[in-house]
């Protein structure tokens, strides 16, 4: 009597598995798959949806000035077509120093209209990423302060500028 019962249970389970009402669909594209924390340099640009980091694979950052140059180069043609823009103006003189994850950006031409200004976010996130690569600081421990003359803005963390 156990054989017919086992056969009946197997048939019921097979019918339930195949008849669950979910219809097959084709492959759907939802963009790139999440890949965790990126390993290389990221430069941050603005879009109508907020700040967005883009990878610069193969770029070895060995000083902050290189990160600044990458930012000033702006988004690639493809990135511009995707809606990214650069709001950071080039300054002739910009000095960046870091000590234990505290990054200080000294620039005479910088003015932040508000703490949430996207150009501020571009600088903060780009230099924060460079600090992670240069000195191995954990991303959540990096703080960036912008200084112009006697005025200071910050310290900021990159996540303050990223859309959630």
mmCIF file of the C-alpha atoms, coordinates in Angstrom:
data_MODEL
# 
_entry.id   MODEL 
# 
loop_
_atom_site.group_PDB 
_atom_site.id 
_atom_site.type_symbol 
_atom_site.label_atom_id 
_atom_site.label_alt_id 
_atom_site.label_comp_id 
_atom_site.label_asym_id 
_atom_site.label_entity_id 
_atom_site.label_seq_id 
_atom_site.pdbx_PDB_ins_code 
_atom_site.Cartn_x 
_atom_site.Cartn_y 
_atom_site.Cartn_z 
_atom_site.occupancy 
_atom_site.B_iso_or_equiv 
_atom_site.pdbx_formal_charge 
_atom_site.auth_seq_id 
_atom_site.auth_comp_id 
_atom_site.auth_asym_id 
_atom_site.auth_atom_id 
_atom_site.pdbx_PDB_model_num 
ATOM 1   C CA . UNK A 1 1   ? 0.000  0.000  0.000   1.00 0.00 ? 1   UNK A CA 1 
ATOM 2   C CA . UNK A 1 2   ? 2.951  2.366  0.457   1.00 0.00 ? 2   UNK A CA 1 
ATOM 3   C CA . UNK A 1 3   ? 3.956  2.138  -3.217  1.00 0.00 ? 3   UNK A CA 1 
ATOM 4   C CA . UNK A 1 4   ? 0.667  3.488  -4.607  1.00 0.00 ? 4   UNK A CA 1 
ATOM 5   C CA . UNK A 1 5   ? 0.626  6.197  -1.934  1.00 0.00 ? 5   UNK A CA 1 
ATOM 6   C CA . UNK A 1 6   ? 4.229  7.216  -2.796  1.00 0.00 ? 6   UNK A CA 1 
ATOM 7   C CA . UNK A 1 7   ? 3.388  7.256  -6.504  1.00 0.00 ? 7   UNK A CA 1 
ATOM 8   C CA . UNK A 1 8   ? 0.288  9.373  -5.831  1.00 0.00 ? 8   UNK A CA 1 
ATOM 9   C CA . UNK A 1 9   ? 2.270  11.875 -3.704  1.00 0.00 ? 9   UNK A CA 1 
ATOM 10  C CA . UNK A 1 10  ? 4.942  12.142 -6.434  1.00 0.00 ? 10  UNK A CA 1 
ATOM 11  C CA . UNK A 1 11  ? 2.267  12.798 -9.079  1.00 0.00 ? 11  UNK A CA 1 
ATOM 12  C CA . UNK A 1 12  ? 0.598  15.467 -6.960  1.00 0.00 ? 12  UNK A CA 1 
ATOM 13  C CA . UNK A 1 13  ? 3.934  17.192 -6.286  1.00 0.00 ? 13  UNK A CA 1 
ATOM 14  C CA . UNK A 1 14  ? 4.867  17.068 -9.982  1.00 0.00 ? 14  UNK A CA 1 
ATOM 15  C CA . UNK A 1 15  ? 1.516  18.608 -10.965 1.00 0.00 ? 15  UNK A CA 1 
ATOM 16  C CA . UNK A 1 16  ? 1.850  21.304 -8.322  1.00 0.00 ? 16  UNK A CA 1 
ATOM 17  C CA . UNK A 1 17  ? 5.362  22.184 -9.465  1.00 0.00 ? 17  UNK A CA 1 
ATOM 18  C CA . UNK A 1 18  ? 4.440  22.447 -13.141 1.00 0.00 ? 18  UNK A CA 1 
ATOM 19  C CA . UNK A 1 19  ? 1.029  24.012 -12.706 1.00 0.00 ? 19  UNK A CA 1 
ATOM 20  C CA . UNK A 1 20  ? 1.849  26.893 -10.373 1.00 0.00 ? 20  UNK A CA 1 
ATOM 21  C CA . UNK A 1 21  ? 0.508  29.505 -12.775 1.00 0.00 ? 21  UNK A CA 1 
ATOM 22  C CA . UNK A 1 22  ? 3.801  31.272 -13.467 1.00 0.00 ? 22  UNK A CA 1 
ATOM 23  C CA . UNK A 1 23  ? 4.350  31.669 -17.160 1.00 0.00 ? 23  UNK A CA 1 
ATOM 24  C CA . UNK A 1 24  ? 7.812  31.703 -18.686 1.00 0.00 ? 24  UNK A CA 1 
ATOM 25  C CA . UNK A 1 25  ? 9.186  35.047 -19.854 1.00 0.00 ? 25  UNK A CA 1 
ATOM 26  C CA . UNK A 1 26  ? 12.086 36.091 -22.016 1.00 0.00 ? 26  UNK A CA 1 
ATOM 27  C CA . UNK A 1 27  ? 15.283 37.597 -20.696 1.00 0.00 ? 27  UNK A CA 1 
ATOM 28  C CA . UNK A 1 28  ? 14.674 41.059 -19.252 1.00 0.00 ? 28  UNK A CA 1 
ATOM 29  C CA . UNK A 1 29  ? 17.419 43.703 -19.090 1.00 0.00 ? 29  UNK A CA 1 
ATOM 30  C CA . UNK A 1 30  ? 17.540 45.699 -15.862 1.00 0.00 ? 30  UNK A CA 1 
ATOM 31  C CA . UNK A 1 31  ? 21.035 47.125 -16.268 1.00 0.00 ? 31  UNK A CA 1 
ATOM 32  C CA . UNK A 1 32  ? 24.254 45.806 -14.875 1.00 0.00 ? 32  UNK A CA 1 
ATOM 33  C CA . UNK A 1 33  ? 24.260 43.403 -11.995 1.00 0.00 ? 33  UNK A CA 1 
ATOM 34  C CA . UNK A 1 34  ? 25.402 44.683 -8.618  1.00 0.00 ? 34  UNK A CA 1 
ATOM 35  C CA . UNK A 1 35  ? 29.056 43.907 -8.106  1.00 0.00 ? 35  UNK A CA 1 
ATOM 36  C CA . UNK A 1 36  ? 29.775 45.054 -4.555  1.00 0.00 ? 36  UNK A CA 1 
ATOM 37  C CA . UNK A 1 37  ? 32.434 47.600 -3.728  1.00 0.00 ? 37  UNK A CA 1 
ATOM 38  C CA . UNK A 1 38  ? 34.321 48.621 -6.830  1.00 0.00 ? 38  UNK A CA 1 
ATOM 39  C CA . UNK A 1 39  ? 38.038 48.041 -6.834  1.00 0.00 ? 39  UNK A CA 1 
ATOM 40  C CA . UNK A 1 40  ? 39.355 50.911 -8.976  1.00 0.00 ? 40  UNK A CA 1 
ATOM 41  C CA . UNK A 1 41  ? 39.011 54.648 -9.196  1.00 0.00 ? 41  UNK A CA 1 
ATOM 42  C CA . UNK A 1 42  ? 35.554 56.167 -9.417  1.00 0.00 ? 42  UNK A CA 1 
ATOM 43  C CA . UNK A 1 43  ? 34.848 59.733 -10.446 1.00 0.00 ? 43  UNK A CA 1 
ATOM 44  C CA . UNK A 1 44  ? 31.544 61.364 -9.535  1.00 0.00 ? 44  UNK A CA 1 
ATOM 45  C CA . UNK A 1 45  ? 29.349 63.371 -11.905 1.00 0.00 ? 45  UNK A CA 1 
ATOM 46  C CA . UNK A 1 46  ? 25.839 64.769 -11.648 1.00 0.00 ? 46  UNK A CA 1 
ATOM 47  C CA . UNK A 1 47  ? 22.633 63.771 -13.381 1.00 0.00 ? 47  UNK A CA 1 
ATOM 48  C CA . UNK A 1 48  ? 18.992 64.688 -13.028 1.00 0.00 ? 48  UNK A CA 1 
ATOM 49  C CA . UNK A 1 49  ? 18.749 61.810 -10.526 1.00 0.00 ? 49  UNK A CA 1 
ATOM 50  C CA . UNK A 1 50  ? 21.647 62.968 -8.366  1.00 0.00 ? 50  UNK A CA 1 
ATOM 51  C CA . UNK A 1 51  ? 25.302 62.155 -8.018  1.00 0.00 ? 51  UNK A CA 1 
ATOM 52  C CA . UNK A 1 52  ? 26.616 59.070 -9.790  1.00 0.00 ? 52  UNK A CA 1 
ATOM 53  C CA . UNK A 1 53  ? 30.025 57.416 -9.654  1.00 0.00 ? 53  UNK A CA 1 
ATOM 54  C CA . UNK A 1 54  ? 31.605 56.048 -12.804 1.00 0.00 ? 54  UNK A CA 1 
ATOM 55  C CA . UNK A 1 55  ? 34.566 53.716 -12.972 1.00 0.00 ? 55  UNK A CA 1 
ATOM 56  C CA . UNK A 1 56  ? 37.863 54.593 -14.536 1.00 0.00 ? 56  UNK A CA 1 
ATOM 57  C CA . UNK A 1 57  ? 39.222 51.058 -14.978 1.00 0.00 ? 57  UNK A CA 1 
ATOM 58  C CA . UNK A 1 58  ? 42.927 50.667 -15.433 1.00 0.00 ? 58  UNK A CA 1 
ATOM 59  C CA . UNK A 1 59  ? 43.649 54.086 -13.907 1.00 0.00 ? 59  UNK A CA 1 
ATOM 60  C CA . UNK A 1 60  ? 46.140 53.893 -11.071 1.00 0.00 ? 60  UNK A CA 1 
ATOM 61  C CA . UNK A 1 61  ? 45.711 56.812 -8.696  1.00 0.00 ? 61  UNK A CA 1 
ATOM 62  C CA . UNK A 1 62  ? 48.958 57.573 -6.905  1.00 0.00 ? 62  UNK A CA 1 
ATOM 63  C CA . UNK A 1 63  ? 48.151 61.143 -5.810  1.00 0.00 ? 63  UNK A CA 1 
ATOM 64  C CA . UNK A 1 64  ? 45.103 63.355 -5.327  1.00 0.00 ? 64  UNK A CA 1 
ATOM 65  C CA . UNK A 1 65  ? 45.966 65.622 -8.279  1.00 0.00 ? 65  UNK A CA 1 
ATOM 66  C CA . UNK A 1 66  ? 45.364 62.721 -10.659 1.00 0.00 ? 66  UNK A CA 1 
ATOM 67  C CA . UNK A 1 67  ? 41.910 62.188 -9.164  1.00 0.00 ? 67  UNK A CA 1 
ATOM 68  C CA . UNK A 1 68  ? 41.242 65.910 -9.644  1.00 0.00 ? 68  UNK A CA 1 
ATOM 69  C CA . UNK A 1 69  ? 42.378 65.742 -13.290 1.00 0.00 ? 69  UNK A CA 1 
ATOM 70  C CA . UNK A 1 70  ? 40.075 62.780 -13.903 1.00 0.00 ? 70  UNK A CA 1 
ATOM 71  C CA . UNK A 1 71  ? 37.215 64.823 -12.477 1.00 0.00 ? 71  UNK A CA 1 
ATOM 72  C CA . UNK A 1 72  ? 38.071 67.864 -14.598 1.00 0.00 ? 72  UNK A CA 1 
ATOM 73  C CA . UNK A 1 73  ? 38.252 65.725 -17.744 1.00 0.00 ? 73  UNK A CA 1 
ATOM 74  C CA . UNK A 1 74  ? 34.524 65.309 -17.271 1.00 0.00 ? 74  UNK A CA 1 
ATOM 75  C CA . UNK A 1 75  ? 32.276 62.500 -18.342 1.00 0.00 ? 75  UNK A CA 1 
ATOM 76  C CA . UNK A 1 76  ? 33.024 60.560 -21.505 1.00 0.00 ? 76  UNK A CA 1 
ATOM 77  C CA . UNK A 1 77  ? 30.861 61.079 -24.578 1.00 0.00 ? 77  UNK A CA 1 
ATOM 78  C CA . UNK A 1 78  ? 28.891 57.962 -23.680 1.00 0.00 ? 78  UNK A CA 1 
ATOM 79  C CA . UNK A 1 79  ? 28.419 59.163 -20.089 1.00 0.00 ? 79  UNK A CA 1 
ATOM 80  C CA . UNK A 1 80  ? 27.229 62.590 -21.329 1.00 0.00 ? 80  UNK A CA 1 
ATOM 81  C CA . UNK A 1 81  ? 24.734 60.830 -23.598 1.00 0.00 ? 81  UNK A CA 1 
ATOM 82  C CA . UNK A 1 82  ? 23.562 58.997 -20.466 1.00 0.00 ? 82  UNK A CA 1 
ATOM 83  C CA . UNK A 1 83  ? 22.845 62.364 -18.794 1.00 0.00 ? 83  UNK A CA 1 
ATOM 84  C CA . UNK A 1 84  ? 26.003 62.917 -16.733 1.00 0.00 ? 84  UNK A CA 1 
ATOM 85  C CA . UNK A 1 85  ? 27.603 66.353 -16.377 1.00 0.00 ? 85  UNK A CA 1 
ATOM 86  C CA . UNK A 1 86  ? 30.457 68.002 -14.502 1.00 0.00 ? 86  UNK A CA 1 
ATOM 87  C CA . UNK A 1 87  ? 29.716 71.042 -12.322 1.00 0.00 ? 87  UNK A CA 1 
ATOM 88  C CA . UNK A 1 88  ? 33.241 71.412 -10.918 1.00 0.00 ? 88  UNK A CA 1 
ATOM 89  C CA . UNK A 1 89  ? 35.122 74.427 -12.285 1.00 0.00 ? 89  UNK A CA 1 
ATOM 90  C CA . UNK A 1 90  ? 38.849 74.076 -12.775 1.00 0.00 ? 90  UNK A CA 1 
ATOM 91  C CA . UNK A 1 91  ? 40.957 75.929 -10.229 1.00 0.00 ? 91  UNK A CA 1 
ATOM 92  C CA . UNK A 1 92  ? 44.533 76.819 -11.043 1.00 0.00 ? 92  UNK A CA 1 
ATOM 93  C CA . UNK A 1 93  ? 45.520 76.057 -7.492  1.00 0.00 ? 93  UNK A CA 1 
ATOM 94  C CA . UNK A 1 94  ? 44.103 73.176 -5.502  1.00 0.00 ? 94  UNK A CA 1 
ATOM 95  C CA . UNK A 1 95  ? 45.884 71.387 -2.693  1.00 0.00 ? 95  UNK A CA 1 
ATOM 96  C CA . UNK A 1 96  ? 44.639 68.167 -1.167  1.00 0.00 ? 96  UNK A CA 1 
ATOM 97  C CA . UNK A 1 97  ? 46.092 66.597 1.961   1.00 0.00 ? 97  UNK A CA 1 
ATOM 98  C CA . UNK A 1 98  ? 45.021 63.645 4.065   1.00 0.00 ? 98  UNK A CA 1 
ATOM 99  C CA . UNK A 1 99  ? 45.712 62.436 7.568   1.00 0.00 ? 99  UNK A CA 1 
ATOM 100 C CA . UNK A 1 100 ? 44.078 59.262 8.931   1.00 0.00 ? 100 UNK A CA 1 
ATOM 101 C CA . UNK A 1 101 ? 41.075 59.521 6.583   1.00 0.00 ? 101 UNK A CA 1 
ATOM 102 C CA . UNK A 1 102 ? 40.554 63.244 7.094   1.00 0.00 ? 102 UNK A CA 1 
ATOM 103 C CA . UNK A 1 103 ? 40.952 64.810 3.661   1.00 0.00 ? 103 UNK A CA 1 
ATOM 104 C CA . UNK A 1 104 ? 41.358 68.581 3.353   1.00 0.00 ? 104 UNK A CA 1 
ATOM 105 C CA . UNK A 1 105 ? 40.808 70.280 -0.001  1.00 0.00 ? 105 UNK A CA 1 
ATOM 106 C CA . UNK A 1 106 ? 42.175 73.825 -0.170  1.00 0.00 ? 106 UNK A CA 1 
ATOM 107 C CA . UNK A 1 107 ? 41.005 75.846 -3.151  1.00 0.00 ? 107 UNK A CA 1 
ATOM 108 C CA . UNK A 1 108 ? 40.565 79.607 -3.485  1.00 0.00 ? 108 UNK A CA 1 
ATOM 109 C CA . UNK A 1 109 ? 37.814 79.403 -6.090  1.00 0.00 ? 109 UNK A CA 1 
ATOM 110 C CA . UNK A 1 110 ? 35.471 77.056 -4.271  1.00 0.00 ? 110 UNK A CA 1 
ATOM 111 C CA . UNK A 1 111 ? 32.126 78.254 -2.974  1.00 0.00 ? 111 UNK A CA 1 
ATOM 112 C CA . UNK A 1 112 ? 29.379 75.963 -1.785  1.00 0.00 ? 112 UNK A CA 1 
ATOM 113 C CA . UNK A 1 113 ? 25.928 77.413 -2.191  1.00 0.00 ? 113 UNK A CA 1 
ATOM 114 C CA . UNK A 1 114 ? 24.551 74.823 0.205   1.00 0.00 ? 114 UNK A CA 1 
ATOM 115 C CA . UNK A 1 115 ? 25.828 71.715 1.973   1.00 0.00 ? 115 UNK A CA 1 
ATOM 116 C CA . UNK A 1 116 ? 23.900 69.559 -0.514  1.00 0.00 ? 116 UNK A CA 1 
ATOM 117 C CA . UNK A 1 117 ? 25.403 71.243 -3.579  1.00 0.00 ? 117 UNK A CA 1 
ATOM 118 C CA . UNK A 1 118 ? 26.177 68.629 -6.227  1.00 0.00 ? 118 UNK A CA 1 
ATOM 119 C CA . UNK A 1 119 ? 29.546 70.130 -7.162  1.00 0.00 ? 119 UNK A CA 1 
ATOM 120 C CA . UNK A 1 120 ? 30.524 69.765 -3.504  1.00 0.00 ? 120 UNK A CA 1 
ATOM 121 C CA . UNK A 1 121 ? 29.404 66.152 -3.688  1.00 0.00 ? 121 UNK A CA 1 
ATOM 122 C CA . UNK A 1 122 ? 31.534 65.591 -6.778  1.00 0.00 ? 122 UNK A CA 1 
ATOM 123 C CA . UNK A 1 123 ? 34.644 66.815 -4.957  1.00 0.00 ? 123 UNK A CA 1 
ATOM 124 C CA . UNK A 1 124 ? 33.846 64.989 -1.710  1.00 0.00 ? 124 UNK A CA 1 
ATOM 125 C CA . UNK A 1 125 ? 33.089 61.630 -3.302  1.00 0.00 ? 125 UNK A CA 1 
ATOM 126 C CA . UNK A 1 126 ? 35.920 61.725 -5.840  1.00 0.00 ? 126 UNK A CA 1 
ATOM 127 C CA . UNK A 1 127 ? 38.535 62.644 -3.221  1.00 0.00 ? 127 UNK A CA 1 
ATOM 128 C CA . UNK A 1 128 ? 37.052 60.186 -0.719  1.00 0.00 ? 128 UNK A CA 1 
ATOM 129 C CA . UNK A 1 129 ? 37.448 57.395 -3.272  1.00 0.00 ? 129 UNK A CA 1 
ATOM 130 C CA . UNK A 1 130 ? 41.023 58.494 -3.952  1.00 0.00 ? 130 UNK A CA 1 
ATOM 131 C CA . UNK A 1 131 ? 41.732 58.406 -0.188  1.00 0.00 ? 131 UNK A CA 1 
ATOM 132 C CA . UNK A 1 132 ? 40.467 54.815 -0.024  1.00 0.00 ? 132 UNK A CA 1 
ATOM 133 C CA . UNK A 1 133 ? 42.792 53.817 -2.865  1.00 0.00 ? 133 UNK A CA 1 
ATOM 134 C CA . UNK A 1 134 ? 45.805 55.844 -1.725  1.00 0.00 ? 134 UNK A CA 1 
ATOM 135 C CA . UNK A 1 135 ? 45.820 55.053 1.968   1.00 0.00 ? 135 UNK A CA 1 
ATOM 136 C CA . UNK A 1 136 ? 43.479 52.082 2.418   1.00 0.00 ? 136 UNK A CA 1 
ATOM 137 C CA . UNK A 1 137 ? 41.040 54.027 4.582   1.00 0.00 ? 137 UNK A CA 1 
ATOM 138 C CA . UNK A 1 138 ? 37.639 52.377 4.967   1.00 0.00 ? 138 UNK A CA 1 
ATOM 139 C CA . UNK A 1 139 ? 35.068 54.293 2.860   1.00 0.00 ? 139 UNK A CA 1 
ATOM 140 C CA . UNK A 1 140 ? 32.822 54.914 5.872   1.00 0.00 ? 140 UNK A CA 1 
ATOM 141 C CA . UNK A 1 141 ? 35.734 56.485 7.778   1.00 0.00 ? 141 UNK A CA 1 
ATOM 142 C CA . UNK A 1 142 ? 36.740 59.094 5.155   1.00 0.00 ? 142 UNK A CA 1 
ATOM 143 C CA . UNK A 1 143 ? 35.754 62.705 5.875   1.00 0.00 ? 143 UNK A CA 1 
ATOM 144 C CA . UNK A 1 144 ? 36.383 65.558 3.446   1.00 0.00 ? 144 UNK A CA 1 
ATOM 145 C CA . UNK A 1 145 ? 36.618 69.242 4.416   1.00 0.00 ? 145 UNK A CA 1 
ATOM 146 C CA . UNK A 1 146 ? 36.689 72.025 1.815   1.00 0.00 ? 146 UNK A CA 1 
ATOM 147 C CA . UNK A 1 147 ? 38.628 75.165 2.713   1.00 0.00 ? 147 UNK A CA 1 
ATOM 148 C CA . UNK A 1 148 ? 38.725 78.483 0.890   1.00 0.00 ? 148 UNK A CA 1 
ATOM 149 C CA . UNK A 1 149 ? 40.405 81.355 2.650   1.00 0.00 ? 149 UNK A CA 1 
ATOM 150 C CA . UNK A 1 150 ? 39.040 81.406 6.197   1.00 0.00 ? 150 UNK A CA 1 
ATOM 151 C CA . UNK A 1 151 ? 35.842 79.547 5.329   1.00 0.00 ? 151 UNK A CA 1 
ATOM 152 C CA . UNK A 1 152 ? 35.414 75.806 5.862   1.00 0.00 ? 152 UNK A CA 1 
ATOM 153 C CA . UNK A 1 153 ? 32.707 73.463 4.638   1.00 0.00 ? 153 UNK A CA 1 
ATOM 154 C CA . UNK A 1 154 ? 32.359 70.047 6.154   1.00 0.00 ? 154 UNK A CA 1 
ATOM 155 C CA . UNK A 1 155 ? 33.574 67.598 7.141   1.00 0.00 ? 155 UNK A CA 1 
ATOM 156 C CA . UNK A 1 156 ? 31.445 65.576 4.738   1.00 0.00 ? 156 UNK A CA 1 
ATOM 157 C CA . UNK A 1 157 ? 31.144 61.915 3.911   1.00 0.00 ? 157 UNK A CA 1 
ATOM 158 C CA . UNK A 1 158 ? 30.342 60.764 0.400   1.00 0.00 ? 158 UNK A CA 1 
ATOM 159 C CA . UNK A 1 159 ? 27.119 58.988 1.359   1.00 0.00 ? 159 UNK A CA 1 
ATOM 160 C CA . UNK A 1 160 ? 25.628 62.373 2.345   1.00 0.00 ? 160 UNK A CA 1 
ATOM 161 C CA . UNK A 1 161 ? 25.502 63.243 -1.364  1.00 0.00 ? 161 UNK A CA 1 
ATOM 162 C CA . UNK A 1 162 ? 24.331 59.966 -2.855  1.00 0.00 ? 162 UNK A CA 1 
ATOM 163 C CA . UNK A 1 163 ? 20.659 59.435 -3.684  1.00 0.00 ? 163 UNK A CA 1 
ATOM 164 C CA . UNK A 1 164 ? 19.027 56.603 -1.859  1.00 0.00 ? 164 UNK A CA 1 
# 
